Each structure stands twice: as C-alpha cells, then as structure tokens.
Amino acid sequence: MDIKPKILEVLDKGHLMSLATVGAVGVWVSDVVYIYDEDLNIYWMSDPDVRHSGAIKENKNVAGSITISNKSKELNLGIQFSGVAEKIDGPRFDLAKKHLRKRSHPEPKEEDDVLQGDSWYMLRPSRIDLIDEENWGYEKKSLDL
C-alpha cells in the first residue's frame, strides 16, 4: 500500500509543525510554519539564535508531528516523523515564495530581504507514521525513507 499520497495530503492541508529537538539545555518542542517538497523534505524559517535552532546545531536528530484534525469527535488525521535537520545557507528565494504564499503574504521580489535575520532549515525524514482514523482506525501506517 502506497501511503505517500495521503502523507502529501496531510503536508498540504497542514500549517504548523510541532518540532522536537534535544540540545544542551534539554528537550524542547516548537511550532513552526512549514513548507515541503515532493520528496517529503520539510522546510521552515527560524532565527538561528532561538532554542530549537541552537539544539539542531548541537544535535541534528529531530522529531515532529503535523495534525490536521483539531475538533472534538473529528477523525484523527496527521503524521509523526523522525529524521535529521540542518541549517541551509542562503536566501533560497524559491522556498521564500512558497513559504510566504502559504502564509497569505504577497510574493516577494528577488531583491527583498526575505529572511530578515532568519535562516532556512530542512528536515529530511527517515520515517513517517501516518495516522488516518477514517481508513485504518488507530493503526498507524509507516513509511521508511
């Protein structure tokens, strides 16, 4: 069974990713606005000086979740994943356009400072668990990458 289309549906419908990191000051979870590519890599912009960015610098192993369902008695739909995150150098205008579009902001111009002090980060998942209560109840389906 190919669950990648359903995972892409979750990524498309979602807005916030809960990102779990572990650094010198301990375990931390942060919500970040994300975008993704067709290879299931996940991208976000963050200040390099915030706690989760510092933790990624120390320990690239991360985990996260994206939940689509959020109402009482709504069927659960979401993903949980683990993988490796890294800081990406440069403004990545291609990512900035997609990110700002997702946040309903106007498309930037090439000369705009889209990062404004932030940096891009990318998470390459090694495993994604799909929770799709409508189709499989509480049985998770996994995709190893």
C-alpha positions as CSV (number, residue, x, y, z in Angstrom):
1,M,0.0,0.0,0.0
2,D,1.4,3.4,-1.0
3,I,0.7,5.9,1.8
4,K,2.8,8.7,0.2
5,P,-0.2,10.4,-1.4
6,K,-2.0,10.6,2.0
7,I,1.1,11.9,3.7
8,L,1.3,14.6,0.9
9,E,-2.3,15.4,1.7
10,V,-1.5,16.0,5.3
11,L,1.5,18.1,4.4
12,D,-0.6,20.2,2.0
13,K,-3.5,20.7,4.4
14,G,-1.4,21.5,7.5
15,H,0.1,24.8,8.5
16,L,2.1,24.2,11.7
17,M,4.6,21.5,12.6
18,S,5.5,20.7,16.1
19,L,9.2,20.2,16.1
20,A,11.0,18.3,18.9
21,T,14.7,18.9,19.5
22,V,17.3,17.9,22.1
23,G,20.2,20.2,23.0
24,A,22.5,21.1,25.9
25,V,19.6,22.7,27.7
26,G,17.3,19.7,27.3
27,V,14.3,18.6,25.3
28,W,12.2,21.3,23.5
29,V,9.1,21.5,21.2
30,S,8.5,24.4,19.0
31,D,5.7,25.1,16.5
32,V,6.9,26.4,13.1
33,V,5.2,27.2,9.9
34,Y,6.5,24.8,7.3
35,I,6.6,24.0,3.6
36,Y,7.6,20.8,1.9
37,D,8.8,19.3,-1.3
38,E,7.6,16.2,-3.2
39,D,10.5,14.1,-1.7
40,L,8.8,14.8,1.8
41,N,11.6,17.1,3.0
42,I,10.2,19.8,5.3
43,Y,11.5,23.4,5.4
44,W,11.0,26.3,7.8
45,M,12.5,29.7,8.6
46,S,13.7,30.3,12.2
47,D,16.0,32.7,14.0
48,P,19.4,30.9,14.4
49,D,19.6,32.1,18.0
50,V,16.3,30.5,19.3
51,R,16.4,27.4,21.4
52,H,15.3,24.9,18.7
53,S,17.8,26.2,16.2
54,G,20.6,26.0,18.7
55,A,19.6,22.5,19.5
56,I,19.8,21.5,15.8
57,K,23.3,22.9,15.7
58,E,24.2,20.5,18.6
59,N,22.1,17.5,17.6
60,K,20.6,17.1,14.2
61,N,18.3,14.3,15.2
62,V,14.7,15.7,15.5
63,A,11.1,14.5,15.5
64,G,7.9,16.2,14.8
65,S,4.2,16.0,14.1
66,I,1.6,17.7,12.0
67,T,-2.1,17.2,12.9
68,I,-4.9,18.1,10.6
69,S,-7.8,17.1,12.8
70,N,-8.4,19.6,15.7
71,K,-12.1,19.4,16.7
72,S,-13.7,17.2,19.2
73,K,-15.0,13.9,17.7
74,E,-13.3,14.7,14.4
75,L,-11.5,11.7,12.9
76,N,-7.7,11.8,13.5
77,L,-5.5,12.7,10.6
78,G,-1.9,13.5,10.9
79,I,1.7,12.4,10.7
80,Q,4.6,11.8,13.1
81,F,8.1,11.6,11.9
82,S,11.8,11.5,12.8
83,G,14.8,12.4,10.8
84,V,17.8,14.8,10.5
85,A,17.5,18.6,10.4
86,E,20.1,21.0,9.2
87,K,20.5,24.7,8.5
88,I,20.6,25.7,4.9
89,D,22.7,28.6,3.7
90,G,21.4,31.4,1.5
91,P,18.1,33.2,1.0
92,R,16.5,30.4,-1.1
93,F,14.1,32.6,-2.9
94,D,12.3,29.5,-4.2
95,L,11.4,28.5,-0.7
96,A,10.6,32.0,0.4
97,K,8.0,32.4,-2.3
98,K,6.3,29.1,-1.3
99,H,6.5,30.0,2.4
100,L,5.0,33.5,2.0
101,R,2.3,32.2,-0.3
102,K,1.3,29.6,2.4
103,R,1.1,32.5,4.9
104,S,-1.1,34.5,2.5
105,H,1.6,37.2,2.1
106,P,2.4,38.9,-1.2
107,E,5.0,37.3,-3.4
108,P,8.4,38.8,-2.7
109,K,10.7,40.4,-5.2
110,E,14.2,39.0,-5.9
111,E,15.8,41.9,-4.1
112,D,13.7,41.6,-0.9
113,D,15.4,40.5,2.3
114,V,13.1,37.5,2.7
115,L,14.9,36.1,5.7
116,Q,15.2,39.3,7.8
117,G,17.8,37.7,10.0
118,D,16.3,34.2,10.0
119,S,17.8,31.1,8.3
120,W,16.3,28.2,6.4
121,Y,16.2,24.8,8.0
122,M,15.4,21.4,6.3
123,L,14.3,18.2,7.9
124,R,14.9,15.0,5.9
125,P,12.6,12.4,7.4
126,S,13.9,8.9,7.8
127,R,10.5,7.6,9.0
128,I,6.9,8.9,8.7
129,D,4.0,7.4,10.6
130,L,0.5,8.2,9.2
131,I,-2.5,8.4,11.5
132,D,-5.6,8.1,9.3
133,E,-8.5,7.1,11.6
134,E,-11.1,7.2,8.7
135,N,-9.3,4.5,6.8
136,W,-7.3,2.5,9.4
137,G,-8.7,3.3,12.8
138,Y,-5.9,3.7,15.3
139,E,-3.5,1.5,13.3
140,K,-0.5,3.6,12.1
141,K,0.9,3.1,8.7
142,S,4.7,3.7,8.3
143,L,6.9,4.9,5.5
144,D,10.6,4.3,5.9
145,L,12.7,6.6,3.7
